[in-house]
Amino acid sequence: MAAARRPGGRRTRARALAGGTDLIPQLREGRRQARLVADLKHIPALTALTRTAGGGWRIGAAASIRSLGANAEFAAEHASLLASARLIGSLQVQSRASLGGNLCNAAPSADAVPLLLADKTNPVVALCLASSYAALGNIDETQKILKDRETDAPQALAWLRALDVVSDGDRLATDLPKINPLLSEADRKYFDGRVRELRHETESAIACYDDVLSLDPNHKQALFRLAVNVDLRGEDEEARELYERALMAPPVNVACVVNLGILYEDMGNYRRAMQCFDLALQANPENTRARLYRRDAAAALNMYYDEDQERRDDKRNKLLRTPINDFELSVRSRNCLSKMN
């Protein structure tokens, strides 16, 4: 981590290399940029496969897929998972690719998803799968996985967030009363505000989001939805502050950072706008919307009109266009010019 900073304490553009099967092609194609690549394979804690106190297993984020089968005890307990792992690429790819990297990168090929499907009865795996399906807008698969959403608090929250992602106000309004006792007060108020927002009750929705932030100032979803609503009302400065606060908590909310970039572009701050769109593209290199907005911001930056500079240029050009005969010259200057014809 220290190597990812410049001497003055400023961050440089660094990338973590777990397996490299996704990152290296992206760097070659120019879809991602990096001044420094840190190889995580040299950190033992990230490549280890260890037994937990509860009898489960902890797979290091940088552990290669092939290394899962090297532990005989793990292989005996999770034969179906290993069978699915063997479907991922060639032996060379399996020797480098990490399970954690494949899942976090969310490649369209979804190589590692069968590994999760093989053990989706695990509560942690179920929540991970449900969140992934919700992000893809596949609410039916999300519902199938979250079978205990009316009795289990983590599943209840995951289900409501899935409905939030797809903006299904009707089902959110129907299911919220059933799940309310399982939620924290801040989450109850947030989803109440979301229902109101989807019913176009903007003022009451904003009031709910304000109540959420009074309970939890760092509630990421409430910060984002409040920012969207005040942005639509034309309160640019407040919206900018809220978007920036929402981005303080990882992971990157692509919609949030794109909206912030558009706001900066409207304010004429094209460099900050481009930084926002770059961040969105780092999170998702395939985001065509962010790529389009970045191109527009770059073009606007190159077309920027500086009125003061234009005035200075006009004054200089006017002086340069003045005929030499119009200047009041000294006797010595006139004699020199005469000798030069």
N, C-alpha and C positions, 0 to 999 in steps of 0.2 A: 504494500500500500504506500510505503514511503517513496518508492521508486515512481509512483504515479503522480508525484508532485514535483514542481519545478523548485529550484533553490529558494525562490522568494515565497514559497508556500502556496503558489498558484497551481491549480490542477491542470495537468496536461491531458490530452486525449488518449487514454489508455484502455485496453481491452483485456479481459480475462480469457485465457485459452484453457479450456477444460480438455476437450478432445481435438477440436479444430476442424472437424468434418463439416461444420456449417460456417464457422468464422473465416477460415482460409479462403474458400471459394468466394465469399462475400467481399473480402478485401481485394481479391484479384479482379473481381468484376466492378469494383468501385462503389458497391452498394453500402459499404461501411468504410470508415476511415479510422486509422489508429497511428499514433506516433510511437506508442509503446505497447508491446504485447507481453503479458505476464503469464507464464506457464504454471498452472495450478497443479500439474502432475507431481511437482516436487514438494508439495505440502502433504505429509502423511495423513493428517486428519481428514483431508478431503478425498483421499483415495481409499480409505479403509472401509472394510465391511465388518461391523462389530455387533455383538449381541447387546441388547438393552436390558435394563434392570427388570422390565416387565415381561421379558421373554421374547420380545420381538427383535427386529433387525434394523440397524441404522446403516443406510447405504450412503457413502460419501458422495458429495455432489460431483466430484471429478472421477469417481470410480468407473473404470471401463466396463462396458457391457459384458465382455468376455470374462473379466475377473470374477463375475458373480458365480460362475460355475466352478471356480477354483476352490471354493470353500465347500467341502463335502457335506458338512452339517447343513449349510444353507441350501445346497442343491437337493438334499433329501427332503427338506421341508417345503421347498417351493419348486417342485419339478415342472409344474405347468408354467410358472413364470419364466423359467429357464428355456422351456420349449418355445415360448413366444419370443424370447430374446434372440434365439438363433435365426429368427426371420429377418432380423435387421441387417441389411447389407451383406457384404462379404466378411471373411474372417479378418481381413486387414482393417475394415471399417469397425468391426466389433472390438478389435484390439485397441483402437484409439477413441472411438465415440463413447461419451458418458451418458448414462441414463438421465442424470439431472440436466445436463446441457440440452439433450434432445427434447425433453419436456418443456424446459423454459424457453427454448428458441421457438417453439410452436411452429415447426416447419409444416408446409402443406402436406408433405408425405406422411406425417404423423406416425413415424416408425415405432416410437416407444409407446404409443397408446395401447396396443395389444397387451403390453406388460401390465398396465393398470387394469385393463378389462379382465385379465386373468385373476386378479385379486380384488375385485371391486366390492367385495363384502367387507373389506377393511374400512373402518370409518374414515380414516385419513385419506385413503385412496378415493373413496366415494365422494368426499368433499372436493378433492382436486379435480376429479372427472366432471362433477356437476358444474364447477366454476368454469371449466374449459368449454363444456357444451353451452353454458349460458352465454359466454363471450362470443360463441359462434352463432347465437340466436336459436339454438336447437332446444327449445323449451320442453319438448316432449321427452327427449332423452334425459334431460335434467330431472323431470318429474319421476321417471322410472327409477332413477338412482336414489333420489331422496325419499325413500319410502317411509322414513320415520320423521318427516318434517313437522308433524303436528305434536310430537312428544319430545324430540331431541332439539335442544337449543341451537347448536351449530348448524344442523340441517335446516331448521326453521329460518335462520338468518340467511343461509345460502339460497334457499328457495325464494325468499322475498327479494333478495338482490338480483336473482335471475329474472324475476318478473319486472324489476326496476330496469334492468338492462334492455329488455325488449319493449319497455313502456306499455305493459299490459295493465292498464288502470282498472279494468273491470275485475280481473282475477285478483289483483292486489287488494282491491276494496273488499272482495269476498273472503279471501284467506287471512287478511290481517287480524280480524277479530278472533279467529280461532287460535292464532299463534301469539297474540299479544302478550300473554303471561310469561312466555319464554324469552321475551326481548328485554333489553335494558330500556330505561326511560328515554334515553337519547335516541335509540333506534326506533322506539314506538313513535316518538314525535316526528322523526325523519320520514318514516313511511307514511304517516298521516299527512305530512306536507306533500309528499310525492303524489299521493292519491288526489289531493286538492289541486296540485299543479296539472295533473293529467286531465282534470275536469275543468281546466282553465280558470280556476279560482286563484288567480295570481297573488293577490294581496294576502289572503289567508295562508297560502303556501309559504310566502316570504316570512310571515309571522312565525310559522312552525319552524322554519330553518333557523331563524334568529333564536328561538327557544332552545333548539338543539345545540347551537354554538355557545349559548350561555351555560349549558350543562357540560359540553365537551368542545372546547375551542378548536380542537384539531380533528373534528369529525370530517373526514375527507369527502364523503359523499354530500354532506350538507353544504360544505364550502363550495363545492363545484356547482350544485344546483342553485344555490343562492347567487353565485357569480353569474350564471347563465341568465337568471331572471333580472338582476339589476343591469346586466349588459343590454338586455332587450329594452329596458326602460331608458337607455342612453346615459346611464351613470358610469361613464368610462373609468374614472379613477378608482371608484370603489370596486368595480368589477375586476380591474387589473390587480388590485391588492388581494382580492379573494382568490382569483385564479392562481396567483403566486403562492399563497398560503396552501392551497389545495395540492400544489405540486411538491410541497416539502416532504410529503410522506410517499415512499415508494410503494408499488411500482409506478412508472410514469402513466398518467392518464392521457392517452393520445388526444382525445377530444378536448381535454382541458388545455393542453399545450398548444394545440392548433388554434383554439379560440383566443388564447392569449396572444399568439402571433398575429392573428387578424386584427386584434385590438391595437397592438403596437404599430401595425402597418397603417391603420386608420389615423393614428396619432402622428404619423410621419417618421417614426423611429424604425427605419427599414433594417438597420443592422440587428437590433434586438429581435425584430420579427423573423429575420433569417435564422437567428440562433434558436428560436422556438421551433421553427419548422425543421431545422437540423435535428433537434432533440426528438421530435416526433418520428423522423425517418430513422434515427438510431434505434428507437423502440420497435418500429415496424418499417423496414426498408421498402415494403410493398405498398405503402400508403400513398396512393396516387393523388389524393386531395392535398396532403402536405407537400408533395413534390411540386404540384401545380402552383400552390401559394408561394412556395419558396422561389420558384422561377419568376413569379410576378414581383415579389419583393426585390429580387436581385435586379430586375429590369427597372423598377422604380428608383432604386438606389443609383443606377447608372444615369438615369434621366433627371436626377435631382437638379433643380434650378436655384442657383444662389444669386439673388438679386444684387447684393453688394459686390460680389465678384464680377458680375456682368457689368455693373456700373464702372468699376475700375478698369475692366478690359476695354470698354468703350472710350474712356478717357485716354488710355494709352494709345489705342488705335487711331483716335482722332489726332493725337499729337504726331504719330508716325506718318499720317497721311498729309500733314501740312507741308506745302511746297517750301523749299529752302529759301526762296526769295522773300517769303513772308516773315522770316526771322530778322530781328535787329542784330546785325553782326558787328563785331568790332573791326577797326581798320585792319588790324593784323589778319583777322579771319578772312576779310574780303580780299586782301592781297594774296593770301594763300590759295583761295578758291580761284582767283584770276589766273594765277600761274598754272593751276591744274586744268584750266579751261573748263 
